[in-house]
Amino acid sequence: MTTSRNSHAPPVGRADLDRRDFVKLGAAAGGGLFLGVRFASPGTLAAAPPMIDAVDATGFQPNAFVHVAETGDVSIWVGRSDMGQGVRTSLPMIVADEMDADWDRVTSVQADAHPRKYGRQMTVGSTSVRGGAWMPLRQAGAAAREMLVGAAAAAWAVPAGECRTENGHVIHTASGRRAGYGELANGAAAQPVPEEPKLKDPEEFNLIGTDVPYVDTDLKVTGRAGYGIDVRVPGMKFATVVKPTVLGGRLQSLDDSVARAVPGVQDVVRISSGVAVVADHTWAAFEGARALECTWTSDFSGSSAEISEHNAELLKGEGAIAVSDGDAAGAIASSATAIQAHYEVPYLAHATMEPMNCTAHVQSDRCELWAPTQNPQGAQSIAAELTGLDIERVTAHVTYLGCGWGRRSRTDFVEDAVETSMAVGGPVQVVWTREEDMRNDQYRPSSMVRFGGSVGEAGRLSALTARVAGPPLLVSPGGGRRGSGVDRNAVDGIVSMTYTIPNVHIDYCRSSIEVPTGYWRSVGPSGNTFMLEGFIDELAHAGGRDPLEFRLEMLDNHPRMKHVLEKAAEMADWASGPPAGRARGIGIVEDKGGIVAQIAEVSVTDGRVRVHRVWCAADCGQIIHPGIVDAQLVGSVVTGLTAALYGEITIDEGRVVQSNFHDYEMLRIDEMPEVEVHIVRNREAPGGAGEPGVPPIAPAVANALFALTGQRIRRLPIRLS
Amino acid sequence: MPSYSIRVNGETRTVEATETMPLLWVLRDLIGLTGTKYGCGRSQCGACTVHLDGEPVRSCRTRVAAVGDREVTTIEGLSPDGSHPVQKAWVAEEVPQCGYCQSGQLLAAAALLEQHPQPTDAQIDEAMAGNLCRCGTYQRVRRAIHRAAKEG
């Protein structure tokens, strides 16, 4: 069993690690072998970037460290943020496996933010493994192993090739001599850094692909896991921020006289995003916030109905072309079986269980942050910008995250804490109320798609058109990103469909609606897959085809997807059909490197949808930890089902209507379907696992409801008529 | 400001607080027991669940003045060393993902097992439906409760 801890003090000699890919600090740094590992340039998805370039290191970035202490304890730094997807367990497994480390002696250490050292720390897009960790971390472990072997071989005066490693020891096979990594650590530090450490054959993996115990479950079942909201700094004040009640609002007037009289309230300060109430404890801050009298003004006054009308109007025009293969319009015009349909999805809030918060201590010459952030480097750089300090004077610690979902990739909550700390001149924790959290989100965009399609000879899909109307990501009232042409995220999930269709035309109409938008678990496909897979089902029905066969015959060019869908159908025993009173539907997606098919079995009682069972087959390539992947897939079903059954943020006169879990509901345990997961095991490159399970469930349920009731669900959340 | 003496995890704690201050914030910000979590502030999510004399309550809507002489049990006091049957079952089933809601899930489950040592799925649904988990750990929560009932 290993433990997990947050790093609050930089390890000795870290600054030296910038010099080259692998830098040995060894005895000079207090004992032991200390390796830094560099990653390819930020954001690189390449499977195998060159790792070890001692001559010119400027093009490479460090991402993780291995430290072998003289005691034999191994520390492995985790550069990504853990929001429940288990990177504090899975990333160290990769290093430890290649090292042949004794897993019981490995400590997982959360890395602080650094502009370069850990590569890209932004934890989004299901990229923690596939986005750069896989090969570099393997190489880091393999290099450490070779140096430890080298040290043992030198000490024993035997060829290194005669030695093997096992569970934290080097063993000379012929003589049976063995030495622990701890006793070899200083000797290893004197070994040359291997240019090309030999990686294990995947058949030799002994940790990767196994269900080792998570490193931190004991912390999470005893209340000791430290989330952002749990940070306690000596002398710290507690604060909350009152934000505009209308999107894009600016403060027009403020009366804080009553708020200042609330027992425990210490101060009321203006910051960029609103008004911060600073107090002796969070409750006093919340009470003070309730007592503030603010008026706001905004140029934005839209409502949900107007937003839908705007998107519908855009669909009447032409869009920027995303895909144009063959002659879709011609094929549809000449087909006897042509249909069209409009689909729509609403705005969604992230509603992470832990509301937005951050703790900051700004001093004249330094700034320290404790943040539940998916974007440590963004937190660090925005703090440097706001304080005017050099970035190396800003320390950003990453806490546990009470859910992430993309929301914590933004830095607005960090800015609140930094500005409030600057205003009060001391350490302060800013915690948003649930209501402020829900009304000041960057929402999953609401969008609309007009589909057209035709079924040709032999009941095969001959043409598909899709016109998407909706905003791009990262817009905000009066500002944010605009751009032109096709927004990749807005069409993702439709453009990326895995079907082979002879004639396809997809275009995009850019909405100018200024409701703030952002990344939400699985991003584009979270809505687009619902719409696409619903329409595919309509086409199958129009052609009189079985929805499974209709899909499978369009997947001949995508054998992995075909296999996954066949597997899901086998699990569900699709051919036998559902029990009486129930029906089944299918949804599939390839998203963020993961390939997922889901079949849902539903019934309706007194107008209420009940999802009884879900069969989920997934191919995410090489698996690091099957139990974590299973948890991510089952959790993704809950995410997608929550959105399908309940999720909707509505806007009324520029205000977000919903405020808390009573009007933004979530799936609860009494509605939880029985989810059966099958994970395809192969040696393909690691894919994403945290997001691709989200998109298919909504269409699977909607298609099942059609099979059961004859009602097409073309808008989320699902409402039966 | 009024002063209140309450029993928390077997110890008497005296705090100065307004009578309307919720137990949640007394525990977290005055006493320093941060295992109990804030999620919604209106008894909708269950993240703040603690026991009062063994009964699960939402500490975000329990005023400190209403605690009286009842014993408060938080996640820190559920067992001295993480050995309560639900904690052991939670580890065995690897229930937590992000973990933020899990203190509340564990307190709710422990109270359920006191009342129903061998709960049915329907009893689990009823007892646990007030505890949201955004990560979607419900399937493992159910398995862990059954395991705790079996292994004790």
Contacts between the chains, C-beta under 8 A, distances in Angstrom:
chain1	res1	chain2	res2	distance
A	82	B	98	7.9
A	83	B	98	5.3
A	84	B	96	7.5
A	84	B	97	3.2
A	84	B	98	3.2
A	84	B	99	6.9
A	84	B	135	4.8
A	85	B	97	7.3
A	86	B	97	7.6
A	213	B	91	7.7
A	213	B	94	7.4
A	214	B	94	5.6
A	214	B	96	7.9
A	216	B	99	7.7
A	217	B	90	7.0
A	217	B	91	5.0
A	217	B	94	5.9
A	217	B	95	7.6
A	217	B	96	5.9
A	218	B	82	5.8
A	218	B	91	6.3
A	219	B	99	7.7
A	220	B	96	4.0
A	220	B	99	3.4
A	220	B	102	5.4
A	221	B	75	8.0
A	221	B	82	6.2
A	221	B	87	4.6
A	221	B	90	4.6
A	221	B	91	6.1
A	221	B	95	7.7
A	221	B	96	6.8
A	221	B	102	6.3
A	221	B	106	6.2
A	222	B	35	7.2
A	222	B	75	6.5
A	222	B	76	7.3
A	222	B	78	7.9
A	222	B	82	4.6
A	222	B	87	6.8
A	223	B	33	7.5
A	223	B	34	7.2
A	223	B	35	2.1
A	223	B	36	7.3
A	223	B	74	7.0
A	223	B	75	3.6
A	223	B	76	5.2
A	223	B	103	5.1
A	224	B	35	7.1
A	225	B	99	5.3
A	226	B	34	7.8
A	227	B	37	7.6
A	227	B	100	6.0
A	229	B	34	7.5
A	229	B	37	7.3
A	229	B	38	6.6
A	230	B	34	4.0
A	232	B	32	6.8
A	232	B	34	7.3
A	238	B	29	6.2
A	263	B	1	6.1
A	263	B	18	5.5
A	264	B	18	7.8
A	280	B	29	7.9
A	281	B	25	5.8
A	281	B	29	3.6
A	281	B	30	6.3
A	282	B	25	5.5
A	282	B	28	7.1
A	282	B	29	5.4
A	282	B	38	7.3
A	283	B	21	5.2
A	283	B	22	6.4
A	283	B	25	3.8
A	283	B	29	7.0
A	286	B	41	7.5
A	351	B	134	6.7
A	352	B	134	6.5
A	353	B	37	7.6
A	353	B	39	5.6
A	353	B	45	7.1
A	353	B	47	6.3
A	353	B	98	6.9
A	353	B	100	4.4
A	353	B	101	5.2
A	353	B	132	7.0
A	353	B	133	7.6
A	353	B	134	4.8
A	353	B	135	7.9
A	354	B	37	7.2
A	354	B	39	7.7
A	354	B	98	7.7
A	354	B	100	4.8
A	355	B	38	7.1
A	355	B	39	7.7
A	400	B	98	7.2
A	400	B	99	6.7
A	400	B	100	7.8
A	401	B	98	6.2
A	402	B	37	7.3
A	402	B	98	5.4
A	402	B	99	7.6
A	402	B	100	3.1
A	402	B	101	7.8
A	403	B	98	5.0
A	403	B	100	6.6
A	403	B	134	4.9
A	403	B	135	6.5
A	404	B	98	7.6
A	405	B	134	7.9
A	431	B	38	7.3
A	433	B	41	6.6
A	434	B	39	6.9
A	434	B	40	4.7
A	434	B	41	5.9
A	434	B	42	7.8
A	627	B	94	5.7
A	631	B	94	7.2
A	631	B	97	5.8
A	631	B	135	7.9
A	631	B	137	7.3
A	631	B	140	7.2
A	632	B	97	7.9
A	634	B	136	6.1
A	634	B	139	5.5
A	634	B	140	7.9
A	635	B	97	6.0
A	635	B	135	4.8
A	635	B	136	3.6
A	635	B	137	6.9
A	636	B	136	7.4
A	637	B	136	6.8
A	638	B	133	7.7
A	638	B	135	7.6
A	638	B	136	2.7
A	638	B	138	6.8
A	639	B	134	7.8
A	639	B	136	6.3
A	660	B	40	5.4
A	660	B	41	7.7
A	660	B	42	5.9
A	660	B	44	6.1
A	661	B	39	7.8
A	661	B	40	5.2
A	661	B	42	7.8
A	661	B	44	3.8
A	661	B	45	5.4
A	661	B	132	6.5
A	662	B	42	6.8
A	662	B	44	5.3
A	666	B	132	5.1
A	666	B	134	6.7
A	667	B	136	7.4
A	667	B	138	7.9
A	668	B	128	8.0
A	668	B	129	4.7
A	668	B	130	7.8
A	668	B	131	7.9
A	668	B	132	6.6
A	668	B	138	7.7
A	669	B	124	7.0
A	669	B	125	6.0
A	669	B	128	4.6
A	669	B	129	5.7
A	669	B	131	7.3
A	669	B	133	7.8
A	669	B	138	4.3
A	669	B	141	6.4
A	669	B	142	6.9
A	670	B	125	3.8
A	670	B	126	7.4
A	670	B	128	7.8
A	670	B	129	4.5
A	672	B	136	8.0
A	672	B	138	4.1
A	672	B	139	6.2
A	672	B	142	7.5
A	674	B	139	7.6
A	675	B	139	6.0
